Amino acid sequence: MAETDLTRIWVYLSASPLLGLTLTLVAYLLAHRLYLRCNSNPLLNPVITAILALILFLKLTGTSYQTYFDGAQFVHFLLGPATVALAIPLYQQFSRLRAVLVPVIVALLIGVIVGAASSIIIAWAFGASPETQLSLAPKSVTAPVAMGISDEIGGIPSLTAVLVVVTGIIGALIGTRLFASLRIRDDSVRGIAMGVAAHGIGTARAFQISPMMGAFSGLAMALSAFATSVFLPWLVDWLRAVSPGWL
Amino acid sequence: MQFLNGITILLVYQLVGEVIVRLFDLPIPGPVMGMLLLFLSLLLRGKVDPSMDTAARGLLSHLSLLFIPAGVGMMVYFSRILDEWLPIALALVLSTAITMAATAGAMVATQRLLARKEGNDG
């Protein structure tokens, strides 16, 4: 009796967008709490924890991704206005940027091209499929923009979203050690490198080190999002032209 | 009300961005064009409206929440990730380290070059 009632409620809920939306928010809030409780350990990044918990839940209840997404799309939709909103921190940091404009532009262009080309080439060298290589190419760009680029060049946007998050975590984990071993101590340089390679998650890590490193990292994240969306389609076309049949 | 004003402005910029990208067949995502347009108009106006600042802060402080629905889409590609985990892992780790080192190196080298040039000029 009670069981059939529960089944009926479940059948009703699983057909309504309310479930997917609420599950997304609850999973994120719980994952965020766990992250804070463990002293912001980057391995417990709330995005990864929440994604894994949601996948587990959907698999256990036999719910399809499509059903879940009917509700979660309301959160997903906000990626668009959030991307537009990146113009505001960019504008607020613009005066600091002017002083180092030329070095930042050079670093940005080199970083963006090296980042995309190296991920495609390494993935290709170890036998990844063309779709995977293309999904990896925008991995260093903030997720909303990376997903748009991935779609544009023929990658898989949702695979890109996951790869972007993992890239940010790797960047946050290796950044300080890498800079120390390269003897780079200037916070503006460290910030720019962090933002170009590891977008928002790297920026969050940079703010823990110093406000200046954080500001430059946020700036680099916004600029590289723009530069990558301009240059990556060209780079991919060029790679296709020099080696036909590879991508 | 502030948040509503701010989010409306952001949506208008996104909409204009999408229209321009489609109209001129540009290879960049519509929201990125919207970001560029907003940035340019902020430069022209010389200040950020408090309502827009409120909306932007609200959205950007929980940016990571917004990746989750797409990230769950990974469940559809589980077998691909299992099949290709080695190239994916190597590409992520090596390429992130290479990108960081190349970016930092390029910035330091350019700064030195400019400083030397300035030294010669002066």
Boltz contact constraints between the chains, C-beta under 6 A:
constraints:
  - contact:
      token1: [A, 24]
      token2: [B, 68]
      max_distance: 6.0
  - contact:
      token1: [A, 28]
      token2: [B, 65]
      max_distance: 6.0
  - contact:
      token1: [A, 28]
      token2: [B, 68]
      max_distance: 6.0
  - contact:
      token1: [A, 47]
      token2: [B, 64]
      max_distance: 6.0
  - contact:
      token1: [A, 47]
      token2: [B, 67]
      max_distance: 6.0
  - contact:
      token1: [A, 50]
      token2: [B, 68]
      max_distance: 6.0
  - contact:
      token1: [A, 51]
      token2: [B, 68]
      max_distance: 6.0
  - contact:
      token1: [A, 51]
      token2: [B, 71]
      max_distance: 6.0
  - contact:
      token1: [A, 51]
      token2: [B, 72]
      max_distance: 6.0
  - contact:
      token1: [A, 54]
      token2: [B, 72]
      max_distance: 6.0
  - contact:
      token1: [A, 55]
      token2: [B, 72]
      max_distance: 6.0
  - contact:
      token1: [A, 55]
      token2: [B, 75]
      max_distance: 6.0
  - contact:
      token1: [A, 65]
      token2: [B, 75]
      max_distance: 6.0
  - contact:
      token1: [A, 65]
      token2: [B, 76]
      max_distance: 6.0
  - contact:
      token1: [A, 72]
      token2: [B, 69]
      max_distance: 6.0
  - contact:
      token1: [A, 75]
      token2: [B, 66]
      max_distance: 6.0
  - contact:
      token1: [A, 75]
      token2: [B, 69]
      max_distance: 6.0
  - contact:
      token1: [A, 76]
      token2: [B, 69]
      max_distance: 6.0
  - contact:
      token1: [A, 78]
      token2: [B, 66]
      max_distance: 6.0
  - contact:
      token1: [A, 79]
      token2: [B, 66]
      max_distance: 6.0
  - contact:
      token1: [A, 80]
      token2: [B, 14]
      max_distance: 6.0
  - contact:
      token1: [A, 80]
      token2: [B, 31]
      max_distance: 6.0
  - contact:
      token1: [A, 81]
      token2: [B, 10]
      max_distance: 6.0
  - contact:
      token1: [A, 81]
      token2: [B, 11]
      max_distance: 6.0
  - contact:
      token1: [A, 81]
      token2: [B, 14]
      max_distance: 6.0
  - contact:
      token1: [A, 82]
      token2: [B, 59]
      max_distance: 6.0
  - contact:
      token1: [A, 82]
      token2: [B, 63]
      max_distance: 6.0
  - contact:
      token1: [A, 82]
      token2: [B, 66]
      max_distance: 6.0
  - contact:
      token1: [A, 83]
      token2: [B, 31]
      max_distance: 6.0
  - contact:
      token1: [A, 83]
      token2: [B, 35]
      max_distance: 6.0
  - contact:
      token1: [A, 84]
      token2: [B, 10]
      max_distance: 6.0
  - contact:
      token1: [A, 84]
      token2: [B, 13]
      max_distance: 6.0
  - contact:
      token1: [A, 84]
      token2: [B, 14]
      max_distance: 6.0
  - contact:
      token1: [A, 84]
      token2: [B, 31]
      max_distance: 6.0
  - contact:
      token1: [A, 84]
      token2: [B, 34]
      max_distance: 6.0
  - contact:
      token1: [A, 84]
      token2: [B, 35]
      max_distance: 6.0
  - contact:
      token1: [A, 84]
      token2: [B, 38]
      max_distance: 6.0
  - contact:
      token1: [A, 85]
      token2: [B, 10]
      max_distance: 6.0
  - contact:
      token1: [A, 85]
      token2: [B, 56]
      max_distance: 6.0
  - contact:
      token1: [A, 85]
      token2: [B, 59]
      max_distance: 6.0
  - contact:
      token1: [A, 85]
      token2: [B, 60]
      max_distance: 6.0
  - contact:
      token1: [A, 86]
      token2: [B, 35]
      max_distance: 6.0
  - contact:
      token1: [A, 87]
      token2: [B, 35]
      max_distance: 6.0
  - contact:
      token1: [A, 87]
      token2: [B, 38]
      max_distance: 6.0
  - contact:
      token1: [A, 87]
      token2: [B, 39]
      max_distance: 6.0
  - contact:
      token1: [A, 88]
      token2: [B, 48]
      max_distance: 6.0
  - contact:
      token1: [A, 88]
      token2: [B, 56]
      max_distance: 6.0
  - contact:
      token1: [A, 90]
      token2: [B, 39]
      max_distance: 6.0
  - contact:
      token1: [A, 91]
      token2: [B, 39]
      max_distance: 6.0
  - contact:
      token1: [A, 91]
      token2: [B, 42]
      max_distance: 6.0
  - contact:
      token1: [A, 103]
      token2: [B, 107]
      max_distance: 6.0
  - contact:
      token1: [A, 103]
      token2: [B, 110]
      max_distance: 6.0
  - contact:
      token1: [A, 103]
      token2: [B, 111]
      max_distance: 6.0
  - contact:
      token1: [A, 106]
      token2: [B, 106]
      max_distance: 6.0
  - contact:
      token1: [A, 106]
      token2: [B, 110]
      max_distance: 6.0
  - contact:
      token1: [A, 107]
      token2: [B, 103]
      max_distance: 6.0
  - contact:
      token1: [A, 107]
      token2: [B, 106]
      max_distance: 6.0
  - contact:
      token1: [A, 107]
      token2: [B, 107]
      max_distance: 6.0
  - contact:
      token1: [A, 110]
      token2: [B, 102]
      max_distance: 6.0
  - contact:
      token1: [A, 110]
      token2: [B, 106]
      max_distance: 6.0
  - contact:
      token1: [A, 111]
      token2: [B, 99]
      max_distance: 6.0
  - contact:
      token1: [A, 111]
      token2: [B, 102]
      max_distance: 6.0
  - contact:
      token1: [A, 111]
      token2: [B, 103]
      max_distance: 6.0
  - contact:
      token1: [A, 114]
      token2: [B, 99]
      max_distance: 6.0
  - contact:
      token1: [A, 114]
      token2: [B, 102]
      max_distance: 6.0
  - contact:
      token1: [A, 115]
      token2: [B, 99]
      max_distance: 6.0
  - contact:
      token1: [A, 118]
      token2: [B, 95]
      max_distance: 6.0
  - contact:
      token1: [A, 118]
      token2: [B, 98]
      max_distance: 6.0
  - contact:
      token1: [A, 119]
      token2: [B, 91]
      max_distance: 6.0
  - contact:
      token1: [A, 119]
      token2: [B, 95]
      max_distance: 6.0
  - contact:
      token1: [A, 122]
      token2: [B, 90]
      max_distance: 6.0
  - contact:
      token1: [A, 122]
      token2: [B, 91]
      max_distance: 6.0
  - contact:
      token1: [A, 122]
      token2: [B, 94]
      max_distance: 6.0
  - contact:
      token1: [A, 122]
      token2: [B, 95]
      max_distance: 6.0
  - contact:
      token1: [A, 123]
      token2: [B, 87]
      max_distance: 6.0
  - contact:
      token1: [A, 123]
      token2: [B, 91]
      max_distance: 6.0
  - contact:
      token1: [A, 126]
      token2: [B, 86]
      max_distance: 6.0
  - contact:
      token1: [A, 126]
      token2: [B, 87]
      max_distance: 6.0
  - contact:
      token1: [A, 126]
      token2: [B, 90]
      max_distance: 6.0
  - contact:
      token1: [A, 127]
      token2: [B, 87]
      max_distance: 6.0
  - contact:
      token1: [A, 128]
      token2: [B, 84]
      max_distance: 6.0
  - contact:
      token1: [A, 128]
      token2: [B, 87]
      max_distance: 6.0
  - contact:
      token1: [A, 132]
      token2: [B, 84]
      max_distance: 6.0
  - contact:
      token1: [A, 136]
      token2: [B, 91]
      max_distance: 6.0
  - contact:
      token1: [A, 140]
      token2: [B, 99]
      max_distance: 6.0
  - contact:
      token1: [A, 143]
      token2: [B, 67]
      max_distance: 6.0
  - contact:
      token1: [A, 145]
      token2: [B, 32]
      max_distance: 6.0
  - contact:
      token1: [A, 148]
      token2: [B, 29]
      max_distance: 6.0
  - contact:
      token1: [A, 158]
      token2: [B, 70]
      max_distance: 6.0
  - contact:
      token1: [A, 158]
      token2: [B, 73]
      max_distance: 6.0
  - contact:
      token1: [A, 159]
      token2: [B, 77]
      max_distance: 6.0
  - contact:
      token1: [A, 161]
      token2: [B, 67]
      max_distance: 6.0
  - contact:
      token1: [A, 161]
      token2: [B, 70]
      max_distance: 6.0
  - contact:
      token1: [A, 161]
      token2: [B, 71]
      max_distance: 6.0
  - contact:
      token1: [A, 162]
      token2: [B, 71]
      max_distance: 6.0
  - contact:
      token1: [A, 162]
      token2: [B, 74]
      max_distance: 6.0
  - contact:
      token1: [A, 166]
      token2: [B, 92]
      max_distance: 6.0
  - contact:
      token1: [A, 167]
      token2: [B, 92]
      max_distance: 6.0
  - contact:
      token1: [A, 167]
      token2: [B, 96]
      max_distance: 6.0
  - contact:
      token1: [A, 170]
      token2: [B, 92]
      max_distance: 6.0
  - contact:
      token1: [A, 170]
      token2: [B, 93]
      max_distance: 6.0
  - contact:
      token1: [A, 170]
      token2: [B, 96]
      max_distance: 6.0
  - contact:
      token1: [A, 171]
      token2: [B, 96]
      max_distance: 6.0
  - contact:
      token1: [A, 178]
      token2: [B, 100]
      max_distance: 6.0
  - contact:
      token1: [A, 184]
      token2: [B, 104]
      max_distance: 6.0
  - contact:
      token1: [A, 189]
      token2: [B, 104]
      max_distance: 6.0
  - contact:
      token1: [A, 189]
      token2: [B, 107]
      max_distance: 6.0
  - contact:
      token1: [A, 189]
      token2: [B, 108]
      max_distance: 6.0
  - contact:
      token1: [A, 192]
      token2: [B, 107]
      max_distance: 6.0
  - contact:
      token1: [A, 193]
      token2: [B, 100]
      max_distance: 6.0
  - contact:
      token1: [A, 193]
      token2: [B, 103]
      max_distance: 6.0
  - contact:
      token1: [A, 193]
      token2: [B, 104]
      max_distance: 6.0
  - contact:
      token1: [A, 196]
      token2: [B, 103]
      max_distance: 6.0
  - contact:
      token1: [A, 197]
      token2: [B, 96]
      max_distance: 6.0
  - contact:
      token1: [A, 197]
      token2: [B, 99]
      max_distance: 6.0
  - contact:
      token1: [A, 197]
      token2: [B, 100]
      max_distance: 6.0
  - contact:
      token1: [A, 200]
      token2: [B, 63]
      max_distance: 6.0
  - contact:
      token1: [A, 226]
      token2: [B, 32]
      max_distance: 6.0
  - contact:
      token1: [A, 229]
      token2: [B, 28]
      max_distance: 6.0
  - contact:
      token1: [A, 229]
      token2: [B, 29]
      max_distance: 6.0
  - contact:
      token1: [A, 229]
      token2: [B, 32]
      max_distance: 6.0
  - contact:
      token1: [A, 230]
      token2: [B, 28]
      max_distance: 6.0
  - contact:
      token1: [A, 233]
      token2: [B, 27]
      max_distance: 6.0
